[in-house]
Amino acid sequence: MSSYGKKHLYINRPNQRLINRPNQRLIRHQKTNNETNNTISDRKTINLICDINTHKINTCFEYDISFRKYSKNNILYYDFKKNIENILNIKHGILLLSYTIIHNFLCNNSISNNKLKNFLINSKLKKIFIIQDEYYDCNHINNFISRAKPDIIYTCLNETDVKAIYGNNILNTKFNRVLTGYIESKNINKRQIKDRGVDVFYRGKKLHYYYGKLGYLKYYIGDTMREYSKRHGLNHDIDMSVEKRINGIDWYTTLLNSKVTLGTLSGSNVINVNNNLRDKINRDYNIITKSNTLDDSINYSYNETFKKYNIKEELNVGQLSPKMFEAIELGTVLVLFEGNYSNILIPDIHYISLKEDLSNIEDVMSKIKDNDFLQNMADRAFDDIVKSMKYSYETYINNFDKDIETLS
């Protein structure tokens, strides 16, 4: 078992704008202010089981490390791939499952994964599971939840969708609705809009058809805005291919040099109990990969596929993604398709609203060309969303600590 130390993603110093964080590995713990300000008797041991390999993705890293940085409790980290024997020997404290492992270990019947499942099912310790993307692998999740009987599940689903996904497996489990990610202060100087070199930036995905409409829109907004950016002579960096993905420090530096970035509602409203729909489409369309993304060579119509396979939108999952918070914090204006975005972002106040039928796209393009308009929107969004601290990791973990107090 290993534990995290406090890391600073970025540091402001003269002539030094961005400093890369240390290698994302487990290192010896150094106490934070939150920990030293609490007596030992106030602190409970939280055994956080996660997938360290996912921490190359900024949002995953920030989510998991936030417990160490802000909780008053003693957080111990276990990598479910490398620390399985140590996990099996946990005898006290509370078990906390990170969302970074849920689908991975539930759908993979390796020897170590099965050991972990059995341990979590049989353990008498209090349990909190953080689950995202419950709309797929529903059979695996439901089977596990019904047997493991967690005390609390952190979910992104509303109450109606919780019942649709979990059915009768929720009788003795408390569901707390949370966001997919929060804001972690990066302490960097934002560039003014007028000083940024890229007008429109976007990295999307060509998601598999079984994701339904929300999956399609991620590709559609990029494909559409790339064409209109060309027509209007805008300097754009828009790509939906796997090869052009950007991670780590490069993601932030790219956002800092971009005036606007694109986005759509996150998640899927299609319930995939198992992989039958995906596998049938793959057979019919001769899609070899079992990935959730499609190669550019796969060009079957999304709308025709939805009709052909009777793909139904049964949920109301669409939500704000952590990348939207990142953009707002770095002063990059969002251009989003219409949606509620977790009832946090207000159209034409916090982002430029683009209609799906593109009926207002010329107005959107005019706004993208107006540096003063963009700067005012960027500043307003930052004040309302970031400065308010409502959606910070610190606030989130404070609420987590209150949940811990309810577990006797």
C-alpha positions as CSV (number, residue, x, y, z in Angstrom):
1,M,0.0,0.0,0.0
2,S,1.2,3.5,-0.8
3,S,-0.1,7.0,-0.3
4,Y,0.0,10.3,-2.1
5,G,1.9,13.3,-1.2
6,K,0.6,16.8,-1.9
7,K,1.4,17.9,-5.4
8,H,1.1,21.3,-7.1
9,L,-0.1,21.2,-10.7
10,Y,1.1,24.7,-11.5
11,I,3.1,27.4,-9.7
12,N,3.2,31.1,-10.5
13,R,6.7,32.5,-10.3
14,P,8.5,35.3,-12.1
15,N,9.3,34.2,-15.7
16,Q,7.9,30.8,-15.0
17,R,4.3,30.4,-16.1
18,L,3.8,26.6,-16.0
19,I,5.6,23.9,-14.2
20,N,4.9,20.3,-15.0
21,R,3.7,18.3,-12.0
22,P,5.9,15.4,-10.8
23,N,5.6,12.0,-12.3
24,Q,2.1,10.6,-11.3
25,R,3.3,7.9,-9.1
26,L,2.5,7.0,-5.5
27,I,4.9,8.7,-3.1
28,R,5.2,9.1,0.6
29,H,2.5,11.2,2.2
30,Q,3.3,14.7,3.4
31,K,0.7,16.2,5.7
32,T,-1.5,19.0,4.4
33,N,-2.9,21.9,6.4
34,N,-6.3,20.1,6.5
35,E,-4.8,17.1,8.2
36,T,-2.7,18.9,10.7
37,N,-5.7,21.1,11.8
38,N,-7.7,18.0,12.9
39,T,-7.1,15.9,15.9
40,I,-6.3,12.2,15.4
41,S,-9.6,11.3,17.1
42,D,-11.5,13.2,14.5
43,R,-10.0,11.4,11.6
44,K,-11.2,8.1,10.1
45,T,-9.2,5.9,7.8
46,I,-10.5,6.0,4.2
47,N,-9.1,3.2,2.0
48,L,-9.4,4.7,-1.5
49,I,-9.1,2.0,-4.3
50,C,-8.3,3.4,-7.7
51,D,-6.5,2.9,-11.0
52,I,-3.3,4.8,-11.0
53,N,-2.9,4.2,-14.7
54,T,-5.8,6.6,-15.4
55,H,-4.0,9.5,-13.6
56,K,-2.3,10.4,-16.9
57,I,-5.7,12.0,-17.5
58,N,-5.9,15.3,-15.6
59,T,-9.5,15.0,-14.6
60,C,-9.0,11.5,-13.1
61,F,-5.9,12.6,-11.3
62,E,-7.5,15.7,-9.8
63,Y,-10.6,13.8,-8.7
64,D,-8.7,11.1,-6.8
65,I,-6.0,13.4,-5.3
66,S,-8.7,15.8,-4.0
67,F,-9.5,13.4,-1.1
68,R,-5.9,13.6,0.1
69,K,-5.7,17.4,-0.3
70,Y,-9.0,18.4,1.3
71,S,-10.4,15.7,3.6
72,K,-9.9,15.9,7.3
73,N,-9.7,12.1,7.3
74,N,-6.7,9.8,6.8
75,I,-6.7,8.8,3.1
76,L,-4.8,5.7,2.0
77,Y,-4.5,4.9,-1.7
78,Y,-4.4,1.5,-3.2
79,D,-3.8,0.7,-6.9
80,F,-6.3,-2.1,-7.7
81,K,-3.9,-3.6,-10.2
82,K,-0.7,-3.5,-8.2
83,N,-1.8,-3.6,-4.5
84,I,-4.4,-6.3,-4.6
85,E,-2.9,-8.4,-1.8
86,N,-2.7,-5.3,0.4
87,I,-6.4,-4.5,-0.4
88,L,-7.4,-8.0,0.6
89,N,-5.8,-7.4,4.0
90,I,-7.7,-4.2,4.8
91,K,-9.3,-4.8,8.2
92,H,-10.5,-1.4,9.4
93,G,-11.6,2.0,8.1
94,I,-14.0,2.8,5.2
95,L,-13.8,1.3,1.7
96,L,-14.0,4.0,-1.0
97,L,-14.1,2.9,-4.7
98,S,-13.0,5.5,-7.2
99,Y,-14.9,5.8,-10.4
100,T,-11.7,5.1,-12.3
101,I,-12.0,1.3,-11.6
102,I,-15.7,0.5,-11.7
103,H,-16.2,-0.6,-15.3
104,N,-12.6,-1.9,-15.6
105,F,-12.7,-4.5,-12.8
106,L,-16.4,-5.4,-13.0
107,C,-16.2,-6.4,-16.7
108,N,-12.8,-8.1,-16.6
109,N,-12.8,-11.6,-15.0
110,S,-9.1,-11.8,-14.2
111,I,-8.1,-13.6,-11.1
112,S,-7.1,-10.5,-9.3
113,N,-10.3,-8.7,-10.3
114,N,-12.4,-11.6,-9.0
115,K,-10.5,-11.5,-5.7
116,L,-11.3,-7.8,-5.4
117,K,-15.0,-8.4,-6.2
118,N,-15.3,-11.1,-3.6
119,F,-13.5,-9.0,-1.0
120,L,-15.8,-6.1,-1.5
121,I,-18.9,-8.3,-1.5
122,N,-17.9,-10.1,1.7
123,S,-16.3,-7.2,3.6
124,K,-18.3,-5.9,6.7
125,L,-16.6,-2.5,6.5
126,K,-18.6,0.6,5.5
127,K,-18.5,1.2,1.8
128,I,-18.8,4.2,-0.5
129,F,-18.8,3.6,-4.3
130,I,-18.3,6.4,-6.8
131,I,-19.9,5.3,-10.1
132,Q,-20.1,7.1,-13.4
133,D,-21.4,6.1,-16.8
134,E,-24.0,3.7,-15.3
135,Y,-25.9,3.7,-18.6
136,Y,-23.7,0.8,-19.9
137,D,-22.5,-2.5,-18.3
138,C,-25.8,-2.2,-16.3
139,N,-25.9,-6.0,-15.7
140,H,-22.4,-6.1,-14.2
141,I,-23.0,-3.1,-12.1
142,N,-26.4,-4.2,-10.8
143,N,-25.2,-7.7,-10.0
144,F,-22.2,-6.3,-8.1
145,I,-24.2,-3.7,-6.2
146,S,-26.9,-6.1,-5.1
147,R,-24.2,-8.3,-3.5
148,A,-21.8,-5.8,-2.2
149,K,-24.5,-3.6,-0.7
150,P,-22.6,-0.3,-0.4
151,D,-23.8,2.2,2.2
152,I,-23.5,5.2,-0.2
153,I,-23.2,5.5,-3.9
154,Y,-22.1,8.8,-5.5
155,T,-23.9,9.0,-8.8
156,C,-24.4,11.5,-11.6
157,L,-28.0,10.3,-12.2
158,N,-31.2,12.0,-11.1
159,E,-33.6,10.1,-8.8
160,T,-35.8,8.9,-11.8
161,D,-32.8,7.5,-13.7
162,V,-31.4,5.9,-10.5
163,K,-34.6,3.8,-10.3
164,A,-34.4,3.0,-14.0
165,I,-30.8,1.7,-13.8
166,Y,-30.7,0.1,-10.3
167,G,-34.3,-1.0,-9.9
168,N,-34.8,-2.9,-6.6
169,N,-31.1,-3.0,-5.8
170,I,-31.2,0.3,-4.0
171,L,-33.3,-0.4,-1.0
172,N,-30.6,0.0,1.7
173,T,-28.2,2.2,-0.2
174,K,-28.1,6.0,-0.1
175,F,-27.6,7.7,-3.4
176,N,-25.9,11.2,-3.4
177,R,-26.0,13.0,-6.7
178,V,-22.6,14.6,-7.6
179,L,-20.9,16.0,-10.7
180,T,-18.4,14.0,-12.8
181,G,-15.7,16.4,-11.7
182,Y,-15.0,19.7,-10.0
183,I,-12.7,22.7,-10.1
184,E,-9.1,22.5,-8.8
185,S,-7.3,25.8,-8.7
186,K,-4.3,25.8,-11.0
187,N,-2.9,29.2,-9.9
188,I,-1.9,30.3,-13.4
189,N,-2.2,33.6,-15.1
190,K,-4.8,33.6,-17.8
191,R,-4.1,35.2,-21.1
192,Q,-6.4,37.9,-22.4
193,I,-8.6,36.8,-25.3
194,K,-7.0,39.2,-27.7
195,D,-3.6,37.6,-27.0
196,R,-4.6,34.1,-27.9
197,G,-3.6,32.6,-31.2
198,V,-6.3,30.0,-31.9
199,D,-9.9,31.1,-32.5
200,V,-11.7,27.8,-32.1
201,F,-10.2,24.7,-30.4
202,Y,-11.8,21.3,-29.9
203,R,-10.9,17.7,-29.4
204,G,-13.9,15.4,-29.6
205,K,-14.6,11.7,-30.2
206,K,-16.5,9.8,-32.8
207,L,-18.3,7.7,-30.3
208,H,-19.9,4.3,-31.1
209,Y,-23.5,4.4,-32.2
210,Y,-24.8,2.7,-29.0
211,Y,-24.2,6.0,-27.1
212,G,-27.1,7.5,-29.0
213,K,-27.7,11.1,-29.7
214,L,-25.3,12.6,-27.1
215,G,-22.5,10.5,-28.5
216,Y,-23.2,11.7,-32.0
217,L,-23.3,15.3,-31.0
218,K,-19.7,15.2,-29.8
219,Y,-18.7,14.5,-33.4
220,Y,-21.3,16.6,-35.1
221,I,-20.3,19.9,-33.3
222,G,-16.7,19.4,-34.2
223,D,-17.4,18.5,-37.8
224,T,-19.8,21.4,-38.2
225,M,-17.7,24.1,-36.6
226,R,-14.6,23.0,-38.5
227,E,-16.4,23.7,-41.7
228,Y,-17.8,27.0,-40.6
229,S,-14.5,28.1,-39.2
230,K,-12.9,27.5,-42.6
231,R,-15.7,29.5,-44.3
232,H,-15.2,32.4,-41.9
233,G,-11.4,32.4,-42.1
234,L,-11.0,31.5,-38.4
235,N,-7.8,30.0,-37.1
236,H,-9.0,26.7,-35.8
237,D,-7.6,23.5,-34.2
238,I,-10.5,21.0,-34.4
239,D,-9.9,17.2,-34.6
240,M,-11.9,14.2,-33.5
241,S,-9.3,11.5,-34.2
242,V,-7.8,9.3,-31.5
243,E,-4.3,10.2,-32.8
244,K,-4.7,13.9,-32.1
245,R,-5.9,13.6,-28.5
246,I,-4.1,15.9,-26.0
247,N,-3.3,15.0,-22.4
248,G,-1.4,16.5,-19.4
249,I,0.2,19.8,-19.5
250,D,-0.3,20.2,-23.3
251,W,-4.1,20.3,-22.7
252,Y,-3.9,23.3,-20.5
253,T,-1.4,25.2,-22.6
254,T,-3.6,24.6,-25.7
255,L,-6.7,25.9,-23.8
256,L,-4.7,29.0,-22.7
257,N,-4.0,29.8,-26.3
258,S,-7.6,29.3,-27.5
259,K,-10.3,31.9,-27.5
260,V,-13.2,29.4,-27.6
261,T,-13.6,25.7,-27.2
262,L,-16.6,23.5,-28.1
263,G,-18.7,21.2,-26.0
264,T,-21.9,19.1,-25.7
265,L,-23.8,17.4,-23.0
266,S,-21.8,14.6,-21.4
267,G,-22.9,11.0,-21.0
268,S,-25.6,8.9,-22.8
269,N,-29.3,8.6,-22.5
270,V,-29.3,5.0,-23.9
271,I,-29.5,2.1,-21.4
272,N,-27.1,-0.7,-22.4
273,V,-27.7,-3.5,-20.1
274,N,-25.0,-5.6,-21.8
275,N,-22.9,-5.4,-25.0
276,N,-25.5,-7.1,-27.2
277,L,-26.4,-3.9,-29.1
278,R,-22.8,-2.9,-29.6
279,D,-21.8,-6.4,-30.8
280,K,-24.7,-6.6,-33.3
281,I,-23.9,-3.3,-34.8
282,N,-20.2,-4.3,-35.0
283,R,-21.1,-7.5,-36.9
284,D,-23.5,-5.8,-39.3
285,Y,-21.1,-2.9,-40.0
286,N,-18.0,-5.1,-39.9
287,I,-16.5,-3.0,-37.1
288,I,-13.6,-5.0,-35.7
289,T,-12.7,-3.0,-32.5
290,K,-14.7,-3.2,-29.3
291,S,-13.7,0.3,-28.3
292,N,-16.2,2.9,-27.5
293,T,-14.8,5.1,-30.3
294,L,-15.1,4.6,-34.1
295,D,-12.5,4.9,-36.7
296,D,-12.9,7.7,-39.3
297,S,-13.4,5.1,-41.9
298,I,-16.7,4.0,-40.3
299,N,-19.2,6.3,-42.0
300,Y,-22.7,4.8,-41.5
301,S,-25.3,7.4,-40.7
302,Y,-25.9,7.9,-37.0
303,N,-29.6,8.8,-37.5
304,E,-30.2,5.9,-39.8
305,T,-28.5,3.6,-37.4
306,F,-30.6,4.9,-34.5
307,K,-33.7,4.0,-36.5
308,K,-32.5,0.7,-37.8
309,Y,-31.6,-0.7,-34.3
310,N,-34.4,1.1,-32.5
311,I,-31.9,2.9,-30.2
312,K,-34.0,4.6,-27.5
313,E,-33.2,7.6,-25.4
314,E,-34.6,6.5,-22.0
315,L,-32.6,8.6,-19.5
316,N,-31.9,12.2,-18.8
317,V,-28.2,12.0,-18.1
318,G,-26.8,14.9,-20.1
319,Q,-24.6,16.9,-17.8
320,L,-21.6,19.3,-17.5
321,S,-18.2,17.7,-18.0
322,P,-15.0,18.6,-16.0
323,K,-13.4,19.9,-19.2
324,M,-16.0,22.7,-19.2
325,F,-14.8,23.7,-15.8
326,E,-11.2,23.7,-17.0
327,A,-12.0,26.0,-19.9
328,I,-13.8,28.5,-17.7
329,E,-11.0,28.5,-15.2
330,L,-8.4,29.1,-17.9
331,G,-10.5,31.9,-19.4
332,T,-11.5,30.1,-22.6
333,V,-15.1,30.7,-23.7
334,L,-17.4,27.8,-24.3
335,V,-19.5,27.3,-27.4
336,L,-22.1,24.6,-26.5
337,F,-25.2,23.0,-28.0
338,E,-28.3,23.9,-26.0
339,G,-28.8,21.9,-22.8
340,N,-29.2,22.2,-19.1
341,Y,-25.5,21.3,-18.2
342,S,-26.3,20.1,-14.7
343,N,-28.4,23.3,-14.1
344,I,-25.1,25.2,-13.6
345,L,-24.2,26.9,-16.8
346,I,-26.6,29.6,-18.1
347,P,-26.8,30.1,-21.9
348,D,-25.5,33.5,-23.2
349,I,-24.3,34.2,-19.7
350,H,-21.7,31.5,-19.2
351,Y,-21.4,30.2,-22.7
352,I,-22.4,30.9,-26.3
353,S,-25.4,28.8,-27.1
354,L,-25.5,27.0,-30.5
355,K,-28.7,25.5,-31.7
356,E,-28.6,22.0,-33.0
357,D,-30.3,22.9,-36.2
358,L,-27.6,25.6,-36.7
359,S,-30.2,28.3,-37.2
360,N,-28.1,30.8,-35.2
361,I,-24.6,29.7,-36.3
362,E,-23.9,33.0,-38.1
363,D,-24.6,34.9,-34.9
364,V,-22.3,32.5,-33.1
365,M,-19.5,33.0,-35.6
366,S,-19.9,36.8,-35.2
367,K,-19.5,36.5,-31.4
368,I,-16.4,34.4,-31.8
369,K,-14.8,37.2,-33.9
370,D,-15.6,39.8,-31.2
371,N,-12.7,39.8,-28.7
372,D,-14.5,42.2,-26.3
373,F,-17.6,40.1,-26.2
374,L,-15.6,37.0,-25.5
375,Q,-13.5,38.7,-22.8
376,N,-16.6,39.8,-21.0
377,M,-18.2,36.4,-21.1
378,A,-15.0,34.7,-20.0
379,D,-14.7,37.0,-17.0
380,R,-18.3,36.6,-16.0
381,A,-18.2,32.8,-16.2
382,F,-15.0,32.8,-14.1
383,D,-16.6,35.0,-11.4
384,D,-19.8,33.0,-11.2
385,I,-18.4,29.5,-11.6
386,V,-14.9,29.5,-10.2
387,K,-14.7,32.4,-7.7
388,S,-17.9,31.3,-6.0
389,M,-16.2,28.0,-4.9
390,K,-19.6,26.3,-5.2
391,Y,-18.1,23.7,-7.6
392,S,-14.6,23.4,-6.2
393,Y,-13.0,20.1,-5.0
394,E,-12.6,21.6,-1.6
395,T,-16.4,22.1,-1.3
396,Y,-17.0,18.6,-2.7
397,I,-14.7,17.0,-0.2
398,N,-16.1,19.0,2.7
399,N,-19.5,17.4,1.8
400,F,-17.8,14.0,1.5
401,D,-16.5,14.4,5.1
402,K,-20.0,15.1,6.3
403,D,-21.2,11.9,4.7
404,I,-18.4,10.0,6.5
405,E,-19.7,11.3,9.8
406,T,-23.0,9.7,9.1
407,L,-21.4,6.2,8.8
408,S,-21.3,4.7,12.3
